Amino acid sequence: RGPGADFKSASGMRISQHHRTTTHGTSLAFVLASLLYTTQPSMAATTQHWQPTKATPGIALSDGSMHPAIGYGTYKVGFVPASASAAAAGQQTAGAEGPSARDCVRQALDVGYRFLDCAQFYGNEAQVGAAICESGVPRDELYLASKVWTDNIFAGREAVRAQVVKTLMDLGVESLDLYCVHWPVPGKHVDAYLELEACQREGLIRSLGISNYALEDYLELMQKATIKPVVNQIEVNPFLYRRRTLAAFEAEGVKIQAYRALRDGKAFGDPVVAGIAAAHGRSPAQVLGRWCVQKGCIYIPKSVKRQRMIENAQVFDFALSDAEMTALDGLTTEAAVGAFAHLYRTCVNRDTPLAGTLDGVKMEITEW
């Protein structure tokens, strides 16, 4: 083919010469994309996108798209990353563990989840893709999100683009509803985001997001970004309720995706949570999930057990009173916020050549 010629995928998607040469080394991404579109069955791209249903309400994002109010988290589903906090501390064994991600995601889709929260770091996107393929759920009924990890963020734009394409291959789709920068790696995260902007222009990603960003990281990003992120995925629960941070992002039009909304089950016995659960005839998990929903956050529970998947999703048919919300709000302590700040400083350089150092790490951030 001559210079500037376009290539057409097996499903009809046009891949331009620009796609191959936007940045140095993106020929790798083009090769990977070619493999995806010519050798692997994929769910065809569509102009239709996920829409709210009675079972799954939606949240409007600043770019005009709709985001499911609840999703299924795939972190540590079938696989525990070696640098996951618990694995690094010797509390969990890295590698395959428990039911496979393929089986768990297939069950999650079967009970009604339509938003799947994925990531390079989770190490299971190929299995998630297999579950999607086997489920029979049409692509336009799914909301698929992923994130690029710190190693590729540090490596630069070429690596970020290659990872986007690998995720597309692993999930078996031609575009993603949302793609995020997983951590604000010092000196690197802005370029990573700018590469995602390029991927968005080429139709590989619909919406852009960030994850684990402090307000200061976001402000740094917006000095160069031309497209505002629609979400920031951070830990949010009554035991880590950083109200100033949530209010600041809300004022910016950036919605919050809440991970560890259920605190890995470690707070189910808390007397405030348990008391409110008993008053409503609900489980502690449902109380924590409902608190998250009433705060306007996107709720991402995770379980490998089918019955828990169902239970976790039953948060839209009851409400907590103002007094109950206030009681839950008060469970965050100074010690918890301090632990968050320490984890932030530890993680922004994780799995990069600067791991274990504070090189470039912001020491002054909005903690609450």
Phi, psi and chi 1 to 4 in degrees:
 res  aa     phi    psi   chi1   chi2   chi3   chi4
   1 ARG       -  147.3  -51.2 -135.4  179.1 -152.8
   2 GLY   -78.1  166.4      -      -      -      -
   3 PRO   -55.3  137.2  -23.1   33.3      -      -
   4 GLY    82.8   -3.2      -      -      -      -
   5 ALA   -68.6  149.1      -      -      -      -
   6 ASP   -95.3  149.5  -73.2  -10.6      -      -
   7 PHE  -109.8  146.0  -69.8   74.0      -      -
   8 LYS  -111.7  133.5 -139.9  173.4 -174.4 -177.3
   9 SER   -74.6  168.4   72.0      -      -      -
  10 ALA   -60.0  -28.8      -      -      -      -
  11 SER   -94.5    4.8   61.7      -      -      -
  12 GLY    98.7   -3.4      -      -      -      -
  13 MET   -73.1  131.4  177.3  179.6  176.9      -
  14 ARG   -89.3  126.6 -170.3  168.3  -66.4  -80.9
  15 ILE  -110.8  116.9  -53.3  172.1      -      -
  16 SER   -85.1  161.5   67.4      -      -      -
  17 GLN   -57.3  -35.3  175.6   78.4    3.0      -
  18 HIS   -60.9  -35.8  171.4   72.0      -      -
  19 HIS   -59.6  -32.0 -176.9  106.4      -      -
  20 ARG   -82.3  -23.4  -68.5 -174.4  -72.1  160.8
  21 THR  -125.2   16.2   58.8      -      -      -
  22 THR   -58.4  -44.5  -59.5      -      -      -
  23 THR  -133.8  162.1   59.7      -      -      -
  24 HIS   -57.0  128.7  173.9   68.1      -      -
  25 GLY    91.4   -1.2      -      -      -      -
  26 THR   -73.6   -1.8   51.6      -      -      -
  27 SER   -59.6  -30.8   56.6      -      -      -
  28 LEU   -61.0  -44.8  171.2   61.1      -      -
  29 ALA   -61.6  -38.0      -      -      -      -
  30 PHE   -65.7  -41.6  176.8   76.5      -      -
  31 VAL   -61.6  -44.8  170.0      -      -      -
  32 LEU   -63.1  -41.8  -69.2  172.1      -      -
  33 ALA   -63.0  -39.3      -      -      -      -
  34 SER   -61.5  -41.1  -61.8      -      -      -
  35 LEU   -61.7  -41.9  -70.7  172.7      -      -
  36 LEU   -61.1  -47.4  167.0   64.2      -      -
  37 TYR   -83.9  -10.5  -61.5  130.3      -      -
  38 THR  -119.1  -19.9   59.8      -      -      -
  39 THR  -121.8  -10.5   66.6      -      -      -
  40 GLN  -124.0  127.4  178.0  174.0  -42.3      -
  41 PRO   -57.9  136.9  -20.8   31.3      -      -
  42 SER  -135.3  161.6   65.8      -      -      -
  43 MET   -84.7  119.5  -57.0 -178.2   78.7      -
  44 ALA   -60.1  146.1      -      -      -      -
  45 ALA   -63.1  150.3      -      -      -      -
  46 THR  -141.9  151.7  175.9      -      -      -
  47 THR   -83.2   -9.4   56.1      -      -      -
  48 GLN   -89.7  145.9  -65.2 -178.4  -41.0      -
  49 HIS  -133.1  167.8  -59.4  -78.7      -      -
  50 TRP   -53.3  138.3  179.0   88.1      -      -
  51 GLN  -127.8  149.8  -67.2  -63.2  -40.1      -
  52 PRO   -58.7  149.7  -21.9   32.8      -      -
  53 THR  -130.6  173.9   65.1      -      -      -
  54 LYS   -61.4  -37.9 -175.8  176.1 -179.1 -179.9
  55 ALA   -76.0  -30.7      -      -      -      -
  56 THR  -130.7   96.6  -52.2      -      -      -
  57 PRO   -63.3  163.0  -17.5   29.9      -      -
  58 GLY  -117.8  160.3      -      -      -      -
  59 ILE  -123.1  127.7  -68.4  177.5      -      -
  60 ALA   -76.8  131.8      -      -      -      -
  61 LEU   -98.2  164.5  -59.0 -179.8      -      -
  62 SER   -67.6  -17.9   61.9      -      -      -
  63 ASP   -91.2    6.6   64.4   -2.1      -      -
  64 GLY    94.2   -8.5      -      -      -      -
  65 SER   -85.3  167.2   63.7      -      -      -
  66 MET  -109.8  141.2  -65.5  -63.0  -65.1      -
  67 HIS  -121.4  133.2 -169.0  -56.6      -      -
  68 PRO   -58.8  142.5  -22.8   33.8      -      -
  69 ALA   -75.6  -13.1      -      -      -      -
  70 ILE  -141.2  146.7 -176.3  173.2      -      -
  71 GLY  -146.9  173.2      -      -      -      -
  72 TYR  -104.5  120.8 -179.6   69.4      -      -
  73 GLY   -82.7  136.4      -      -      -      -
  74 THR  -109.3    8.4   62.4      -      -      -
  75 TYR   -67.3  130.7 -179.9   43.9      -      -
  76 LYS    60.1   25.4  -65.8 -175.3 -178.3  177.5
  77 VAL   -95.9  104.0  173.0      -      -      -
  78 GLY    80.7   -8.5      -      -      -      -
  79 PHE  -160.0  134.1 -178.4   82.4      -      -
  80 VAL  -112.5  114.5  177.1      -      -      -
  81 PRO   -60.2  146.8  -22.2   34.1      -      -
  82 ALA   -61.0  -33.9      -      -      -      -
  83 SER   -98.4   12.4   68.1      -      -      -
  84 ALA   -59.7  147.6      -      -      -      -
  85 SER   -54.2  -47.1  -60.2      -      -      -
  86 ALA   -68.2  -37.0      -      -      -      -
  87 ALA   -67.6  -42.8      -      -      -      -
  88 ALA   -63.8  -29.9      -      -      -      -
  89 ALA   -87.3    1.1      -      -      -      -
  90 GLY    80.1   10.7      -      -      -      -
  91 GLN   -88.1  -16.8  -62.1  166.6   -4.7      -
  92 GLN  -139.2  154.9  -85.0 -174.4  -60.2      -
  93 THR   -92.9  129.3  -57.6      -      -      -
  94 ALA   -69.6  152.5      -      -      -      -
  95 GLY   107.8 -163.4      -      -      -      -
  96 ALA   -62.6  139.6      -      -      -      -
  97 GLU  -156.1  130.9 -177.2  174.2  -74.0      -
  98 GLY    68.5 -159.2      -      -      -      -
  99 PRO   -60.2  150.0  -18.4   30.0      -      -
 100 SER   -70.5  153.4   71.9      -      -      -
 101 ALA   -60.9  -35.2      -      -      -      -
 102 ARG   -57.9  -47.8 -176.0  174.2 -174.1  165.5
 103 ASP   -68.9  -43.2  -70.0  -19.2      -      -
 104 CYS   -65.0  -44.8  -68.1      -      -      -
 105 VAL   -67.6  -37.9  171.9      -      -      -
 106 ARG   -60.4  -41.0 -165.1  165.3   52.1 -146.7
 107 GLN   -67.9  -40.7  -71.3 -149.5   52.0      -
 108 ALA   -59.8  -43.7      -      -      -      -
 109 LEU   -65.2  -37.1  -68.0  170.6      -      -
 110 ASP   -65.8  -35.2 -173.1   54.1      -      -
 111 VAL   -86.9   -4.2  -56.5      -      -      -
 112 GLY   122.9   -4.0      -      -      -      -
 113 TYR   -66.1  140.1  -72.8   87.9      -      -
 114 ARG  -126.5  -13.9  -70.3  -62.3  179.1  -96.8
 115 PHE  -103.6  120.9  159.8   36.0      -      -
 116 LEU  -110.8  121.2  -61.0  178.8      -      -
 117 ASP   -95.7  109.3  179.5   53.5      -      -
 118 CYS  -117.0  174.2  -51.8      -      -      -
 119 ALA  -169.0  150.1      -      -      -      -
 120 GLN   -52.1  -45.8  171.6 -159.1  -21.0      -
 121 PHE   -60.6  -28.3 -179.7   60.5      -      -
 122 TYR   -69.8  -19.4  -58.1  169.3      -      -
 123 GLY    69.0   19.8      -      -      -      -
 124 ASN  -136.7   18.1   55.1   12.7      -      -
 125 GLU   -65.0  -31.7  -71.0 -169.1  -35.3      -
 126 ALA   -64.8  -39.2      -      -      -      -
 127 GLN   -70.0  -36.6  -71.8 -156.6   30.6      -
 128 VAL   -60.7  -43.3  172.7      -      -      -
 129 GLY   -61.7  -39.3      -      -      -      -
 130 ALA   -63.6  -40.0      -      -      -      -
 131 ALA   -65.0  -41.2      -      -      -      -
 132 ILE   -59.5  -47.2  -68.1  170.2      -      -
 133 CYS   -60.3  -42.5 -177.6      -      -      -
 134 GLU   -75.4  -21.1  -66.6  166.2   -0.4      -
 135 SER   -71.3  -30.4   72.9      -      -      -
 136 GLY    79.2    2.6      -      -      -      -
 137 VAL   -73.2  126.5  177.5      -      -      -
 138 PRO   -60.7  147.4  -22.2   33.3      -      -
 139 ARG   -56.6  -38.5  174.0   65.9 -177.9   91.7
 140 ASP   -75.5   -1.7   60.8    5.7      -      -
 141 GLU   -99.2    0.6  -67.2 -177.6   13.9      -
 142 LEU  -109.4  150.4  -64.4  173.0      -      -
 143 TYR  -122.2  110.9 -168.8   95.6      -      -
 144 LEU  -111.1  126.0  -58.1  177.6      -      -
 145 ALA  -128.4  147.9      -      -      -      -
 146 SER  -147.7  176.3 -172.1      -      -      -
 147 LYS  -145.4  145.4  -58.5  174.9  -81.2  -69.3
 148 VAL   -92.7  138.6   61.9      -      -      -
 149 TRP   -87.3  169.4 -172.0 -120.2      -      -
 150 THR   -60.2  -34.6   55.3      -      -      -
 151 ASP   -61.9  -44.4   55.8  -10.2      -      -
 152 ASN   -76.5  -31.8  -76.5  -38.3      -      -
 153 ILE   -60.2  -45.6  -63.5  169.1      -      -
 154 PHE   -65.6  -38.0 -171.8   91.5      -      -
 155 ALA   -67.8  -25.0      -      -      -      -
 156 GLY   115.8 -176.9      -      -      -      -
 157 ARG   -62.1  -38.9  -65.3 -179.2   64.9  152.7
 158 GLU   -59.5  -44.7  172.0 -172.4  -15.6      -
 159 ALA   -67.7  -36.5      -      -      -      -
 160 VAL   -62.7  -47.6  169.9      -      -      -
 161 ARG   -62.4  -43.9  174.3  176.1  -71.6  -93.8
 162 ALA   -60.3  -36.7      -      -      -      -
 163 GLN   -69.6  -38.3 -178.6   56.8   46.1      -
 164 VAL   -56.0  -46.8  169.9      -      -      -
 165 VAL   -67.9  -37.7  176.4      -      -      -
 166 LYS   -61.8  -41.1 -175.8  178.3 -173.2  -55.4
 167 THR   -62.2  -42.5  -70.3      -      -      -
 168 LEU   -57.7  -44.3  -67.8  170.6      -      -
 169 MET   -62.2  -48.3  -68.3  175.9   61.4      -
 170 ASP   -63.9  -39.4  -74.0  -14.4      -      -
 171 LEU   -82.5  -14.8  -64.3 -178.4      -      -
 172 GLY    74.0   34.7      -      -      -      -
 173 VAL  -130.2  167.9  -63.5      -      -      -
 174 GLU  -100.8  -12.3  -68.0 -174.2   -9.8      -
 175 SER  -155.3  159.3   66.5      -      -      -
 176 LEU  -113.5  144.1  -66.5  161.6      -      -
 177 ASP   -72.0  -31.9  -63.7  -74.0      -      -
 178 LEU  -152.2  138.4  173.0   68.7      -      -
 179 TYR  -138.8  134.7 -158.3   85.9      -      -
 180 CYS  -124.5  154.2  -59.0      -      -      -
 181 VAL   -82.6  119.6  176.6      -      -      -
 182 HIS   -70.5  -38.7 -152.2  146.0      -      -
 183 TRP  -142.1  146.8  -80.1   93.1      -      -
 184 PRO   -79.6   72.9   30.2  -35.6      -      -
 185 VAL   -58.6  123.5  177.6      -      -      -
 186 PRO   -55.2  130.5  -26.7   35.7      -      -
 187 GLY    74.3   -0.9      -      -      -      -
 188 LYS  -128.4  -27.1  -59.0  -70.1 -175.1  177.3
 189 HIS   -67.6  -29.7   70.6   97.3      -      -
 190 VAL   -66.9  -45.9  174.0      -      -      -
 191 ASP   -61.0  -38.7  -90.1   -4.6      -      -
 192 ALA   -60.1  -44.0      -      -      -      -
 193 TYR   -66.0  -39.4 -171.6   88.3      -      -
 194 LEU   -62.3  -34.2  -65.5  177.5      -      -
 195 GLU   -68.8  -35.1 -172.0   60.2   29.1      -
 196 LEU   -65.4  -34.5  -63.8 -173.8      -      -
 197 GLU   -59.5  -41.5  -72.1 -170.6  -12.8      -
 198 ALA   -64.3  -42.2      -      -      -      -
 199 CYS   -62.7  -36.3  -70.0      -      -      -
 200 GLN   -65.0  -42.6 -176.0 -170.9   53.2      -
 201 ARG   -60.9  -28.2  -71.7 -168.1  -67.3  -89.5
 202 GLU   -91.0    2.9  -64.4  165.4   23.8      -
 203 GLY    87.6    7.7      -      -      -      -
 204 LEU   -81.2  -25.5  -59.1 -179.1      -      -
 205 ILE  -133.8  139.1  -57.1  165.4      -      -
 206 ARG   -89.2  -51.1 -172.2  179.4 -173.5 -152.0
 207 SER  -122.9  150.4  -63.5      -      -      -
 208 LEU  -111.2  145.0  -56.6 -178.2      -      -
 209 GLY  -145.8  177.3      -      -      -      -
 210 ILE  -132.3  167.2   52.1 -179.8      -      -
 211 SER  -147.3  138.3  178.9      -      -      -
 212 ASN    63.0   26.6  -63.8  -60.7      -      -
 213 TYR   -86.8  128.6  -88.8   52.3      -      -
 214 ALA   -74.7  163.0      -      -      -      -
 215 LEU   -56.7  -37.7  178.6   60.0      -      -
 216 GLU   -65.7  -34.4  -70.3   73.2   14.2      -
 217 ASP   -66.2  -41.9  -62.5  -47.0      -      -
 218 TYR   -62.2  -45.0  167.6   77.7      -      -
 219 LEU   -63.6  -37.2  -65.4  174.9      -      -
 220 GLU   -63.0  -44.7  177.2 -170.3    9.5      -
 221 LEU   -59.4  -43.9  172.5   67.2      -      -
 222 MET   -72.4   -5.7  -68.1  -48.1  -62.1      -
 223 GLN   -70.9  -22.6  -68.8  177.8    9.4      -
 224 LYS  -124.9  -23.9  -68.8 -171.6  176.6 -179.8
 225 ALA   -67.6  146.0      -      -      -      -
 226 THR  -105.2  -13.0   61.0      -      -      -
 227 ILE  -124.1  123.1  -59.5  168.6      -      -
 228 LYS   -72.6  134.7 -178.2  178.5  -72.0 -168.3
 229 PRO   -63.5  146.0   22.4  -31.2      -      -
 230 VAL   -92.4  -21.5  -64.3      -      -      -
 231 VAL  -140.2  157.5  -58.2      -      -      -
 232 ASN  -129.8  119.5 -177.4   16.2      -      -
 233 GLN   -92.9  116.3 -175.8  178.2  117.7      -
 234 ILE  -139.0  166.0   58.9  175.9      -      -
 235 GLU   -71.7  127.7  179.0  177.8  -12.1      -
 236 VAL  -141.5  126.0 -178.3      -      -      -
 237 ASN  -164.9  171.1   54.4   63.1      -      -
 238 PRO   -60.6  -17.8  -26.4   36.8      -      -
 239 PHE   -94.5   -5.4  -60.1   87.0      -      -
 240 LEU  -145.5   71.7 -169.8   61.6      -      -
 241 TYR  -103.2   94.2  176.6   37.7      -      -
 242 ARG   -92.4   77.9  -62.2  163.7   52.8 -142.2
 243 ARG   -62.3  -35.0   62.6 -173.0   73.4 -157.9
 244 ARG   -67.0  -40.0  -71.4 -156.3  -65.2  -91.1
 245 THR   -65.0  -46.1  -66.7      -      -      -
 246 LEU   -61.5  -42.0  -92.0   59.3      -      -
 247 ALA   -65.6  -38.5      -      -      -      -
 248 ALA   -65.9  -43.2      -      -      -      -
 249 PHE   -69.2  -36.1  -81.8  105.0      -      -
 250 GLU   -61.4  -41.0 -178.7   66.3   25.7      -
 251 ALA   -64.1  -27.6      -      -      -      -
 252 GLU   -85.2   -4.8  -73.1  -71.6  -42.4      -
 253 GLY    80.7   18.1      -      -      -      -
 254 VAL  -102.2  117.2  179.0      -      -      -
 255 LYS   -77.1  154.2  -65.3  -62.0 -176.9 -177.8
 256 ILE  -103.7  124.4  -62.8  -64.4      -      -
 257 GLN   -92.3  128.2  -70.8 -178.2  -25.7      -
 258 ALA  -101.9  114.3      -      -      -      -
 259 TYR   -99.4  162.7   71.1   77.5      -      -
 260 ARG    53.0   35.2  -70.6 -161.6   80.1 -134.4
 261 ALA   -61.2  -28.1      -      -      -      -
 262 LEU  -101.0    3.6  -56.9 -177.5      -      -
 263 ARG    53.2   36.0  -69.4 -158.3   75.8 -127.3
 264 ASP    56.7   26.4  -56.0  -31.4      -      -
 265 GLY    79.1    1.7      -      -      -      -
 266 LYS   -78.2   -9.6  -64.1  173.2 -177.9  175.9
 267 ALA  -112.4    8.4      -      -      -      -
 268 PHE   -63.9  -25.6  -69.6  171.6      -      -
 269 GLY   -90.8   -0.1      -      -      -      -
 270 ASP   -59.5  132.7  177.9   85.9      -      -
 271 PRO   -61.9  -33.4   15.5  -28.4      -      -
 272 VAL   -67.5  -47.4  174.2      -      -      -
 273 VAL   -63.2  -48.4  175.6      -      -      -
 274 ALA   -62.9  -38.6      -      -      -      -
 275 GLY   -65.5  -42.3      -      -      -      -
 276 ILE   -66.8  -38.7  -65.7  172.9      -      -
 277 ALA   -60.8  -45.1      -      -      -      -
 278 ALA   -63.3  -38.9      -      -      -      -
 279 ALA   -63.6  -30.3      -      -      -      -
 280 HIS   -99.9   -4.5  -73.8  -90.5      -      -
 281 GLY    66.1   35.6      -      -      -      -
 282 ARG  -121.8  170.4  -63.8  -76.2  178.8  156.8
 283 SER   -86.5  158.3   70.2      -      -      -
 284 PRO   -56.3  -37.7  -28.7   37.3      -      -
 285 ALA   -60.5  -41.1      -      -      -      -
 286 GLN   -68.4  -33.9  -70.3  168.1  -26.4      -
 287 VAL   -65.7  -45.7  168.1      -      -      -
 288 LEU   -63.6  -40.8  -67.0  175.0      -      -
 289 GLY   -65.1  -40.6      -      -      -      -
 290 ARG   -67.0  -39.5 -178.3   62.9 -159.8  179.7
 291 TRP   -55.7  -45.6  177.9   90.4      -      -
 292 CYS   -60.4  -46.1 -179.1      -      -      -
 293 VAL   -63.3  -43.4  167.9      -      -      -
 294 GLN   -68.8  -19.9  -74.8 -174.3 -142.3      -
 295 LYS   -80.3   -2.8  -71.6  -62.1 -179.5 -175.4
 296 GLY    82.3   12.4      -      -      -      -
 297 CYS   -87.8  153.8  -63.6      -      -      -
 298 ILE   -81.2  124.0  -63.8  160.6      -      -
 299 TYR   -97.5  124.6  167.4   49.0      -      -
 300 ILE  -126.5   79.5  -49.0  176.5      -      -
 301 PRO   -76.4  162.8   30.2  -34.8      -      -
 302 LYS  -142.6  135.3 -178.3 -152.8   76.3  175.4
 303 SER  -155.2  152.9  178.0      -      -      -
 304 VAL  -100.1    3.0  -61.6      -      -      -
 305 LYS  -108.1  129.2  -61.9  178.4  179.7  179.0
 306 ARG   -56.5  -46.3 -176.9 -176.2  179.6   93.0
 307 GLN   -64.0  -36.6 -170.7   52.8   44.1      -
 308 ARG   -68.6  -35.8  -70.5  -77.3  177.1   83.4
 309 MET   -57.5  -44.6  -64.9  177.2 -169.3      -
 310 ILE   -66.0  -47.4  -64.1  170.0      -      -
 311 GLU   -59.3  -45.2  173.5 -169.6  -40.1      -
 312 ASN   -61.5  -29.1  -68.3  -18.1      -      -
 313 ALA   -84.0  -10.3      -      -      -      -
 314 GLN   -87.1   69.2  -66.7  172.4  -23.7      -
 315 VAL  -126.3    5.9  -64.4      -      -      -
 316 PHE  -107.2    5.3  -61.4  106.9      -      -
 317 ASP  -116.9   18.5   57.7  -10.4      -      -
 318 PHE  -154.3  169.2   76.7  105.5      -      -
 319 ALA  -140.0  149.3      -      -      -      -
 320 LEU   -92.6  145.3  -58.3  176.3      -      -
 321 SER   -74.8  165.7   69.4      -      -      -
 322 ASP   -58.2  -40.0  -69.6  -14.9      -      -
 323 ALA   -65.6  -39.6      -      -      -      -
 324 GLU   -67.9  -40.1  -71.0  167.9  -24.8      -
 325 MET   -62.5  -42.2  -69.4  -66.6  -72.2      -
 326 THR   -64.2  -40.1  -61.4      -      -      -
 327 ALA   -63.1  -40.7      -      -      -      -
 328 LEU   -69.8  -38.9  -69.1  167.4      -      -
 329 ASP   -56.0  -32.9  -68.6   -7.4      -      -
 330 GLY   -79.7    4.2      -      -      -      -
 331 LEU   -83.3  -10.4  -64.9  176.2      -      -
 332 THR   -79.4  131.2  -61.9      -      -      -
 333 THR  -112.1  162.6   63.8      -      -      -
 334 GLU   -58.8  -38.1  -70.7  -78.5   -4.3      -
 335 ALA   -62.9  -39.3      -      -      -      -
 336 ALA   -65.7  -41.1      -      -      -      -
 337 VAL   -67.5  -38.3  174.8      -      -      -
 338 GLY   -62.9  -39.8      -      -      -      -
 339 ALA   -65.1  -38.2      -      -      -      -
 340 PHE   -60.7  -46.8  147.7   74.1      -      -
 341 ALA   -61.3  -38.9      -      -      -      -
 342 HIS   -65.0  -42.9  173.7   74.3      -      -
 343 LEU   -64.3  -41.1 -176.2   65.8      -      -
 344 TYR   -56.0  -49.5  164.3   87.4      -      -
 345 ARG   -67.1  -28.7  -64.7 -178.6 -174.8  110.8
 346 THR   -75.1  -35.7  -59.3      -      -      -
 347 CYS   -89.7  -23.5  -72.8      -      -      -
 348 VAL   -64.2  -24.6  -70.4      -      -      -
 349 ASN  -105.3    6.1  -82.2  -29.8      -      -
 350 ARG   -60.4  140.7 -178.7  166.7   46.9  159.5
 351 ASP    60.9   27.6  -69.0  -22.2      -      -
 352 THR  -122.3  170.1   76.1      -      -      -
 353 PRO   -60.1  -15.3  -27.2   36.6      -      -
 354 LEU   -99.3   10.7  -60.9  178.8      -      -
 355 ALA   -55.6  138.0      -      -      -      -
 356 GLY    86.5   -1.0      -      -      -      -
 357 THR  -116.9  168.7   76.6      -      -      -
 358 LEU  -107.7   20.8  -66.1  175.1      -      -
 359 ASP   -57.7  119.9  -72.8    7.6      -      -
 360 GLY    77.5   -5.3      -      -      -      -
 361 VAL   -72.6  133.9  176.6      -      -      -
 362 LYS   -70.9  121.0  -65.5  178.8  178.8   66.9
 363 MET   -90.9  -19.8  -58.8  -54.4  -67.7      -
 364 GLU  -115.7  106.2  -62.6  -66.3  -29.1      -
 365 ILE  -130.7  164.9   60.9  169.8      -      -
 366 THR   -74.8  107.7  -58.0      -      -      -
 367 GLU   -84.6  -42.1  -63.3 -176.3    0.1      -
 368 TRP   -83.2      -  -85.0   89.3      -      -
